[in-house]
Amino acid sequence: MEKNPTGLKLVKVVDGGKHSVKGDQEAWLKLQVSPNPVFEGDVLTLQCWGGRNAALSQVHFFRDGKLFHFSKDNQPLSMGTATVKSSGRYSCAGQVTSGRHVNNRTSGTVMVQVQELFPPPVLSAIPSHEPCEGSPVTLRCQTKLHPKRLASGLLLSFHKEDHTLQDRGLHPELSIPAAQEGDSGRYWCEAAPEGGRVQKQSPWLEIRVWAPVSSPLLTLRPRPTGLTVGYGVELLCEAQRGSPPILYSFYLNGEMLGNPMALRGGAASFLFLVKSEQDAGNYTCKAENRVSEETSKPETLSVDGPRVLSAPTSTRNWLLPWLPASLLGGTVIAAALLGYFRPWRKNAHFQNGEDAGVVYAAVRTTPKKSEAKPAESSQQEEDFSVIYAEVRCPQLSEVPAQGLNRSSRTHQDPTGDHEEVLRQ
């Protein structure tokens, strides 16, 4: 206390951060906070008191310097269930009536710190949140009450997505004896004190149950036998079961072909062209995921040889039998045309001079079957049968309207044989 020159005692009062000196006989204000200490879930109450039983009215409540409530007749202010966010610097102000004196007064500042009753729970999976299918999993919900509130117990519940797996109880664990792929999903737990108003949830925990891959099936398209060089082959590999992603790889006689392919569904495909007989052999594929791997049964691919291009069956059946006859017919026609357009004069013995204007062209010459000589007697005179086409060249004095003189004659071949020919 300090004394002024008049000898009166003075009291130092905190007033919004400012210090003022008031007379000892004047009233003062005090803000009372209950309970003390304050925990989450407690009902927080504020009461503004006037010193020396002074009457108080027109009370204002402040939090962190801002007005948040007004009470005309100074009733206790209930803040409801306290949370951590209720913490702050509180004060009050009002009119103090003492005797015939009415003064406006402000209380000192009270720091309210709402303490955490228990931290948010944490959900964990033991031994792992990514178990293999069929293995046991234990979910554990962990949190702890404040040491000053250990008398009240915590109730715990377990949930998956929007389903309750275990309602509130004192046991902090939930067991899954044999996890299945359908147990995969998001889990969370909740903690609440007995009879309390506080509920806290854990963060999401993603549980992923891994199903091992089944033995994959390898399929070759087209058939794996009788292929020739130049054919395209497709390998299809698929595991019917297994948690994705599944990694597929293909092998020829134990050596990997290309790069592995990771798929989240469906069959893996590998395409290649048969280049040589070295592409023949035993083909397999392997499927693997995070927990297991399996290899298919081998499929044997055989290569017969180079690919032979052939005409369609419907064309080949009728084309081949007629090919020799067509070639022979073409040869005869070509020879006839050549003889017609490029005639040559044949030496012959004529009976009279009427044949002076006749030109002969040899169309075909064949040896007689009965008198043909062997090849080794080529120096001897060979016997031929010669067929001629006789073309008569009209004289300038002849009239065109007379037409053609058609007759048949027998001429002697230079070799001495005789054949009947047609004269035109």
Secondary structure, 3 states (H helix, E strand, C coil): CEECCCCCEEEEEEECCEEEEEECCCCCEEEEEECCCEECCCEEEEEEEEHHHCEEEEEEEEECCEEEEEECCCCCEEEEECCHHHCEEEEEEEEEEECCEEEEEECCCEEECEECCCCCCEEEEECCCCCECCCCEEEEEECCCCHHHCCCCEEEEEEECCEEEEEEECCCEEEECCCCHHHCEEEEEEEEECCCCCCEECCCEEECCECCCCCCEEEEECCCCCEEECCEEEEEEECCCCCCCEEEEEEECCEEEEEEEEECCCCEEEEEECCCHHHCEEEEEEEECCCCEEECCCEEECEEEECCCCCCHHHHHHHHHHHHHHHHHHHHHHHHHHHHHCCCCCCCCCCCHHHCCEEEEEEEEEECCCCCCCHHHCCCCCCEEEEEEEEECCCCCCCHHHCCCCEEEEEECCCCCEEEEEEC
